[in-house]
Amino acid sequence: MYDGLIEQLVIENTSKIVLLVMDGLGGLQFENYQGTELELAKTPNLDALAQAGSCGLLTPIMTGVTTGSGPGHFGLFGYDPLNTNIGRGVLSAAGLEFDLTDKDVAARVNFATIDTSGNITDRRAGRIDTATNQRVCEILRQKVKLPKPYKFFLVTEKEHRALLVLRGPNLAGDLDDTDPQITGVPPLAVKAQNVKSKKAAALFNDFLKQARKALAAEPQANMLLLRGFAKHHPYPSLFKRYKLRCLCLANYPMYRGVSKLVGMELYPVVKSFAEQVDALKENFDKYEFFFMHVKATDATGEDGDFAAKMKAIEDVDGMIPRITALKPEVLAITGDHSTPSALRAHSWHPVPLLVWSKNARYDGSRAFNEKSCQTGGLGRLYSKEMMPLLLAHALRLKKFGA
């Protein structure tokens, strides 16, 4: 009913919008901790922003639905995550700036550890370092052979993650993941969801059979789990939709991939969030929209490390004064989903949202956490509704109607 309305209302000006995504931000009470990670972290700067701005909660997809990072970020950028859902393989390819063709099917790889019975003991291979990943990828490139004219590309992302692309005629990407999401069981076979995808399923299964044999001597990364099979298709850019020149300051390929697919320029990968802030300052006059991404809040949640997630939040809090010193018209802080340490996984819980702007209505929030955001003036929104809200605070939307 309202498709295209925001694009019709967009006007251009010189205002700056900074979106800071603390991946997996939302949490839960856990064991002896009397609150969530965000509630118990020492965050004076985030709390001060909450007192001077507006707070609320974001539902990434719909109530009760747990989202992956890809749909979670599409929603934050103002795209309907149900209509733009795409396999993680394509996101990884975009983030690595690997140019897919119409003959390709891409998949996200998690290197994993299996025991002598073939059961998974670690879905992330002990979070091997990137150098080990590169070495293992080279072993597979040398030892795995596919029937002509088919070929594969295996590219290291970071730590235990990689990209696998299968190329050849008559391939479709409607395939089921091989990651069972639990340990103690073997990886699943690649299964085709339709007749068109049977050829690709057979080739991926052949690849995995050869890979298991080739990596049998590896102590940790001795198997691959494949997720998010997909073929590429284009999306309208953020500039076309919102007249925003956008810069992505994320480090991980998957998040850079989402950003590239929606038309953001990618800043070179840096080592720390502090360096992201340096890059923000350096490029502040060149763009109108800046996407900053913190991975540690998600990784520590997935590891079940409550204290480490608190520390990751506190580290971000320490950088906030450097961001606000640039005086963006709008600073929004949220997450793409919740990753409670108590669950060691993504969850369905709504995500805290903070909007700081001179045009924000003070709502009486005293802190930036789940409880405060639950009673904040922004109420509960779907993630896809956040971008219009930020555009409005930046005075980038004209009045609708007479």
C-alpha positions in Angstrom: 0.0 0.0 0.0 2.8 2.4 0.9 5.5 1.0 -1.5 7.5 3.8 -3.0 6.0 6.6 -0.8 9.3 7.4 1.1 11.2 7.6 -2.2 8.6 10.1 -3.4 9.1 12.3 -0.3 12.9 12.3 -0.2 14.6 15.6 -0.6 18.3 16.3 -0.6 20.2 18.4 1.9 23.7 18.4 3.6 22.6 16.5 6.7 24.7 13.6 8.0 23.3 10.3 9.3 25.5 7.8 11.2 24.1 4.3 11.8 26.1 2.3 14.3 25.1 -1.4 14.4 26.3 -3.3 17.4 25.7 -6.8 15.9 23.6 -9.1 18.2 23.1 -6.2 20.6 20.1 -7.5 22.5 20.5 -9.9 25.4 19.0 -11.9 28.3 19.6 -12.3 32.0 22.1 -15.2 32.5 23.1 -17.4 35.4 24.2 -15.2 38.3 24.0 -11.9 36.3 21.0 -9.8 37.4 20.2 -8.3 34.0 21.2 -8.3 30.4 24.7 -7.6 29.0 23.6 -4.1 27.9 21.9 -3.4 31.3 25.0 -4.3 33.3 27.6 -2.8 31.1 29.0 0.6 32.2 27.8 2.9 29.4 27.8 6.5 30.5 28.0 7.9 27.0 25.3 5.7 25.5 23.1 6.5 28.5 23.7 10.2 28.0 22.6 9.9 24.4 19.4 8.1 25.5 18.6 10.9 27.9 19.0 13.4 25.1 17.2 11.4 22.4 14.5 8.9 21.7 14.5 5.2 22.3 12.5 2.2 21.2 12.7 -1.4 20.1 13.1 -3.0 16.6 11.6 -6.2 15.5 13.8 -7.4 12.6 11.3 -9.6 10.7 8.1 -10.3 12.7 7.2 -11.2 16.2 8.8 -14.5 17.3 11.0 -14.9 14.2 14.7 -15.2 14.6 16.6 -13.5 11.8 20.0 -14.1 10.2 22.4 -11.2 9.8 21.6 -10.7 6.1 17.9 -10.1 6.4 18.6 -8.2 9.6 20.8 -5.7 7.8 18.5 -5.4 4.8 15.8 -4.4 7.2 18.0 -1.8 8.8 18.8 -0.2 5.4 15.0 0.1 4.7 14.5 -2.9 2.5 11.7 -5.4 3.2 13.7 -8.5 4.5 11.1 -10.9 3.3 11.2 -9.6 -0.3 15.0 -9.1 -0.4 16.1 -12.3 1.4 19.1 -13.7 -0.3 21.5 -16.5 0.5 24.6 -15.7 2.5 26.8 -16.9 -0.2 26.0 -14.0 -2.4 26.5 -11.6 0.5 29.9 -13.0 1.1 30.8 -12.8 -2.6 29.8 -9.1 -2.7 31.8 -8.4 0.5 34.9 -10.0 -0.9 34.3 -8.1 -4.2 34.1 -11.4 -6.0 32.1 -10.8 -9.2 29.5 -13.4 -9.7 28.2 -14.4 -13.2 24.8 -15.9 -14.2 26.5 -19.3 -14.2 27.4 -19.2 -10.5 25.9 -20.6 -7.3 27.6 -19.2 -4.2 27.6 -20.6 -0.7 29.0 -19.4 2.7 31.5 -21.8 4.2 32.0 -22.5 7.9 35.1 -24.7 8.4 34.1 -27.2 11.1 35.6 -30.1 13.1 34.2 -33.7 12.8 35.3 -36.7 14.8 36.2 -40.2 13.4 32.5 -41.1 13.3 31.8 -38.1 11.1 29.9 -36.2 13.8 30.4 -32.5 14.3 32.3 -31.5 17.4 32.8 -27.8 16.6 30.7 -25.9 14.0 33.4 -23.2 13.8 36.6 -25.3 13.9 37.8 -23.6 17.1 37.6 -20.2 15.2 40.8 -21.0 13.4 42.9 -18.0 12.4 42.8 -16.6 8.9 46.2 -18.0 8.0 45.0 -21.5 8.7 41.9 -20.9 6.7 44.1 -19.8 3.7 46.2 -22.8 4.0 43.3 -25.2 4.1 41.6 -23.5 1.1 44.8 -24.0 -0.9 44.8 -27.7 0.0 41.2 -28.0 -1.4 42.0 -26.0 -4.5 44.9 -28.4 -5.2 43.1 -31.7 -4.4 39.4 -31.4 -5.3 38.5 -31.9 -8.9 35.1 -31.4 -10.5 34.0 -32.8 -13.9 34.4 -30.5 -16.8 33.1 -27.9 -17.7 32.3 -27.2 -14.0 34.8 -25.5 -11.7 34.9 -24.0 -8.3 36.3 -21.0 -6.5 37.2 -21.1 -2.8 38.1 -17.7 -1.2 39.0 -17.1 2.4 36.9 -14.6 4.3 38.1 -14.4 7.9 38.9 -16.9 10.6 36.7 -20.0 10.0 34.6 -18.4 7.2 35.1 -18.7 3.5 33.2 -18.4 0.2 32.6 -21.3 -2.2 31.4 -20.6 -5.7 30.4 -23.3 -8.2 30.4 -22.2 -11.9 29.0 -23.9 -14.9 25.9 -24.4 -17.1 22.4 -25.2 -15.9 23.0 -24.5 -12.2 20.3 -23.3 -9.9 20.7 -22.3 -6.2 17.6 -23.6 -4.5 19.5 -25.8 -2.1 19.3 -26.8 1.6 22.1 -25.9 4.0 24.4 -28.7 5.2 24.8 -27.1 8.7 22.5 -28.9 11.2 23.1 -26.0 13.7 24.0 -28.5 16.4 27.0 -30.7 17.4 27.0 -34.4 17.9 25.5 -35.2 14.5 27.0 -35.4 11.0 26.7 -32.6 8.4 23.6 -32.8 6.3 23.8 -33.6 2.6 23.1 -30.8 0.1 19.5 -31.3 -1.1 17.8 -29.8 -4.1 14.5 -28.0 -3.4 13.4 -28.5 -7.0 14.4 -30.3 -10.2 16.4 -27.3 -11.5 18.8 -27.5 -8.6 19.6 -31.2 -8.7 22.7 -30.8 -10.8 24.2 -28.2 -8.4 23.3 -30.4 -5.4 25.1 -33.4 -6.9 28.2 -31.3 -7.6 28.3 -29.7 -4.2 28.0 -33.1 -2.6 30.8 -34.4 -4.7 32.9 -31.4 -3.6 32.2 -32.2 0.1 33.1 -35.8 -0.3 36.4 -35.0 -1.8 37.0 -32.2 0.7 36.5 -34.5 3.7 39.1 -36.9 2.3 41.5 -34.1 1.5 41.3 -32.6 5.0 41.3 -35.8 7.0 44.7 -35.0 8.6 43.6 -31.5 9.8 43.2 -31.3 13.6 40.4 -28.7 13.5 39.3 -27.6 10.0 38.6 -31.1 8.6 35.1 -30.5 7.2 33.0 -27.8 5.6 29.5 -26.7 6.4 27.7 -24.9 3.6 25.0 -22.3 4.1 23.1 -19.7 2.2 23.2 -21.1 -1.4 22.1 -18.4 -3.8 22.4 -16.8 -7.2 22.9 -13.0 -7.6 20.2 -10.5 -8.6 20.4 -6.6 -8.3 18.7 -4.3 -5.8 17.9 -0.6 -6.1 20.6 1.4 -4.4 20.3 3.6 -1.4 21.2 6.6 -3.6 18.4 5.8 -6.0 15.9 5.3 -3.2 17.0 8.0 -0.7 19.5 10.3 -2.5 22.2 9.3 0.0 25.9 8.9 -0.8 26.8 6.1 1.6 30.0 4.7 3.0 30.3 1.3 4.6 32.8 1.1 7.5 32.2 -2.6 8.3 35.1 -5.1 8.4 33.5 -8.5 7.9 32.8 -9.6 4.3 29.2 -10.5 4.9 28.2 -7.0 6.1 30.3 -5.4 3.5 28.4 -7.6 1.0 25.0 -6.4 2.1 26.4 -2.8 1.8 27.7 -3.3 -1.6 24.5 -4.8 -2.9 22.6 -1.7 -1.8 25.1 0.6 -3.4 27.4 1.7 -0.6 31.0 2.4 -1.2 33.3 0.1 0.8 36.1 1.6 2.9 39.1 -0.6 3.2 39.1 -3.1 6.1 40.6 -1.8 9.3 41.7 -3.5 12.5 39.6 -1.9 15.2 36.5 0.1 15.9 38.7 3.0 16.8 40.1 3.0 13.3 36.5 2.9 12.0 35.9 6.1 13.9 39.1 7.6 12.4 37.8 6.7 8.9 34.4 8.3 9.8 36.2 11.6 10.6 38.4 11.4 7.6 35.4 10.9 5.2 32.8 12.9 7.0 32.5 15.6 4.3 32.3 13.2 1.4 29.2 11.2 2.2 25.7 11.7 3.8 25.2 8.2 5.3 27.7 6.1 7.2 27.3 2.5 8.3 29.5 1.4 11.1 29.5 -2.2 12.3 30.8 -3.9 15.5 31.1 -7.7 15.3 32.4 -8.4 18.8 29.0 -8.0 20.5 27.7 -10.9 18.3 30.7 -13.1 18.5 30.9 -13.0 22.3 27.2 -13.7 22.5 27.6 -16.8 20.3 30.4 -17.9 22.5 28.2 -17.6 25.6 30.7 -15.2 27.1 28.5 -12.7 29.0 31.4 -10.8 30.5 33.1 -10.4 27.2 30.0 -9.1 25.5 29.6 -6.5 28.3 33.2 -5.5 27.7 32.6 -5.2 23.9 29.7 -2.9 24.6 31.8 -0.8 27.0 34.5 -0.5 24.4 32.1 1.0 22.0 30.7 3.3 24.6 34.2 4.7 25.1 34.3 5.7 21.4 30.9 7.5 21.4 32.3 11.0 22.3 34.5 10.9 19.2 31.5 10.2 17.0 29.2 12.9 18.5 32.1 15.4 18.3 31.6 15.3 14.5 28.0 16.6 15.1 26.0 14.4 12.8 22.4 15.5 12.4 21.4 11.9 13.3 23.1 9.2 15.2 21.2 5.9 15.4 22.5 3.0 17.5 21.0 -0.5 17.3 21.6 -4.1 16.3 20.5 -6.3 13.5 19.2 -8.9 15.9 19.7 -10.1 19.5 22.4 -12.7 20.4 22.0 -13.4 24.1 25.0 -15.1 25.7 22.5 -17.3 27.5 21.4 -18.8 24.2 24.7 -18.7 22.4 22.8 -17.9 19.2 20.6 -15.4 17.4 17.2 -14.9 19.0 13.8 -13.5 18.3 13.9 -10.8 21.0 13.4 -7.2 19.9 16.5 -5.0 19.6 17.2 -1.7 21.5 17.1 1.4 19.3 18.5 4.8 20.1 18.0 7.9 17.9 20.0 11.0 18.9 19.3 14.2 17.0 18.4 17.8 17.8 15.0 16.9 16.2 14.5 13.9 18.5 11.7 14.2 21.0 12.9 13.6 24.6 11.0 10.7 25.9 12.3 10.4 29.5 14.7 7.5 28.8 17.4 7.3 31.5 19.6 4.6 29.9 20.3 2.7 26.8 19.1 -0.8 27.5 16.3 -3.2 26.9 14.1 -2.1 29.7 14.5 1.6 29.0 13.9 1.2 25.3 10.8 -0.9 26.0 9.1 2.3 27.4 10.8 4.7 25.0 8.9 7.2 22.8 9.7 5.5 19.5 7.7 2.4 20.6 8.2 -0.8 18.8 9.0 -0.7 15.1 9.9 -3.1 12.4 13.5 -2.7 11.3 12.5 -1.7 7.8 10.7 1.3 9.3 13.9 2.7 10.8 15.3 4.4 7.7 12.3 6.6 7.1 12.6 7.6 10.8 16.2 8.6 10.3 15.5 10.5 7.1 12.7 12.4 8.9 15.1 13.4 11.8 17.6 14.5 9.1 14.9 16.7 7.5 15.2 14.7 4.3 11.4 14.0 3.9 9.0 16.5 2.6 5.3 16.7 3.7 2.9 14.3 2.2 -0.1 15.9 0.7 -1.5 19.4 0.9 
